[in-house]
């Protein structure tokens, strides 16, 4: 029996194109025209590893096995009319640019990946350097991925993905949104922040406004978790 394709949209948002390239978005295969995006899944995770940053390694999964497991679902999505997938899995949670490129070519679906770090889940997925380095240093790494590719690959990020914990922003969460702000200023990439409740969302927007960044450069991911708007 053919698998049933179930599409669950967790958040509704649109990604802006890279600054200076007003009609293009950066996919894992390179720039594509906005007109080519077609039906897009805006928040997907093709591969996720919840082990935590302290034990994280790409050796924890077999790329060939992952490719064989994921590809049939992408082929079915393609049959359903999907043209583009925004993969929101950040670094230290299973982001695999080479696997995404391979899947994109095999399925003929455009895939967009990200730069940034995930600070939710009580910072479980943040590497040790995220606590010791400054926002400027973090942003420099993210900008480098944008300019030169991720982990020595030909894949460049098409947006910034961060995450903060619920409640008022902690110092590490403030650092992440500031690093994202600096990266946005240098690259034009939209910031998608796994946030949830309104308090940290509003505080992040205030930090962006302090750096003359318009709120529409910010995606409040999982805004549906806030019930008191």
Secondary structure, DSSP 8 states (H G I E B T S, - for coil): ---------S--------TT-TTEEEETTEEEEGGG--EEEEEE-SS---S-GGG--GGGS-HHHHHHHHHHHHHHHHHTTEEEEEE---TTTT--HHHHHHHHHHHT-EEE-EES-B-HHHHTT--THHHHS-HHHHHHHHHHHHHH-STTSS---SEEEEE--SSS--HHHHHHHHHHHHHHHHH---EEEE--SHHHHHHHHHHHHHTT--GGGEEEETGGG----
